[in-house]
Amino acid sequence: MLRVGLTGGLGSGKSTVSGHLRELGAEVIEADELARALMEPGHPVYDEIVEVFGPGVVAPDSKLDRARLAELAFRGGRLNELNAIVHPAVIAVQGDWMREVFLRDPRAIAVVESALIYEVERDARLRGESEGVLSYWRRRFDRIIAVTAPDELKIARYVARLSPSGWDDRIAADARSRLAKQLSDAVKVSRADFVLENAGDLTELRAQVEAVWRQLVELGNKSLQTGPYNRQTN
């Protein structure tokens, strides 16, 4: 099985790319969807967030007040605290998923879509975690795909998604704050195996994805013969 990480900054177009890869035959899982599910009431992640951030992050319906939590994390300087709770749980579920995919189809190309593949390692090391899954998360992928786009286009996409009625300065400011916490495209490109440029032409993006997919399939076929990529996630 070939394990692929798909990453890129906010608004870069990762979801579009993951959709294309799924259509082409990849097994795909989205880190953001996993995180949202694990932050629902009844999960240990939810309980720990409430314990650490206080009852003020709980909405009247007992779910997390995500706007309040985001404000504390991004504007209150507590993002690292939140990530230290959420990331280990998300990565554990991703590991379980990869094992299931491998058992079901050893020839599969398993794609994890996550904006923070590199940031997870960076933040873990900044917290002094020199060992463990977070500090070595990148090593659990055989290949990395980075999706890039101009920052202003990323911001515009983010605003359009959250405010379809028109431009919203508050949401744009939130996008800039989130991007500031992420590594730049230049850094991600320097560490990636494949780069997809998503400046807005969807036909061109699809062509790029198909070209990368052909290379991934070739790598997957080689792994069946030589075994360098055919490893289960520990």
Rosetta blueprint (number, residue, H / E / L):
1 M L
2 L E
3 R E
4 V E
5 G E
6 L E
7 T E
8 G E
9 G L
10 L L
11 G L
12 S L
13 G L
14 K H
15 S H
16 T H
17 V H
18 S H
19 G H
20 H H
21 L H
22 R H
23 E H
24 L H
25 G L
26 A L
27 E E
28 V E
29 I E
30 E E
31 A H
32 D H
33 E H
34 L H
35 A H
36 R H
37 A H
38 L H
39 M L
40 E L
41 P L
42 G L
43 H L
44 P H
45 V H
46 Y H
47 D H
48 E H
49 I H
50 V H
51 E H
52 V H
53 F H
54 G L
55 P H
56 G H
57 V H
58 V E
59 A L
60 P L
61 D L
62 S L
63 K L
64 L E
65 D L
66 R H
67 A H
68 R H
69 L H
70 A H
71 E H
72 L H
73 A H
74 F H
75 R H
76 G L
77 G L
78 R L
79 L H
80 N H
81 E H
82 L H
83 N H
84 A H
85 I H
86 V H
87 H H
88 P H
89 A H
90 V H
91 I H
92 A H
93 V H
94 Q H
95 G H
96 D H
97 W H
98 M H
99 R H
100 E H
101 V H
102 F H
103 L H
104 R H
105 D L
106 P L
107 R L
108 A L
109 I E
110 A E
111 V E
112 V E
113 E E
114 S L
115 A L
116 L L
117 I H
118 Y H
119 E H
120 V H
121 E H
122 R H
123 D H
124 A H
125 R H
126 L H
127 R L
128 G L
129 E L
130 S L
131 E L
132 G L
133 V L
134 L L
135 S L
136 Y L
137 W H
138 R H
139 R H
140 R H
141 F L
142 D L
143 R E
144 I E
145 I E
146 A E
147 V E
148 T E
149 A L
150 P L
151 D H
152 E H
153 L H
154 K H
155 I H
156 A H
157 R H
158 Y H
159 V H
160 A H
161 R H
162 L H
163 S L
164 P L
165 S L
166 G L
167 W L
168 D L
169 D H
170 R H
171 I H
172 A H
173 A H
174 D H
175 A H
176 R H
177 S H
178 R H
179 L H
180 A H
181 K H
182 Q L
183 L L
184 S L
185 D H
186 A H
187 V H
188 K H
189 V H
190 S H
191 R H
192 A L
193 D L
194 F E
195 V E
196 L E
197 E E
198 N L
199 A L
200 G L
201 D L
202 L H
203 T H
204 E H
205 L H
206 R H
207 A H
208 Q H
209 V H
210 E H
211 A H
212 V H
213 W H
214 R H
215 Q H
216 L H
217 V H
218 E H
219 L H
220 G H
221 N H
222 K H
223 S H
224 L H
225 Q H
226 T H
227 G L
228 P L
229 Y L
230 N L
231 R L
232 Q L
233 T L
234 N L
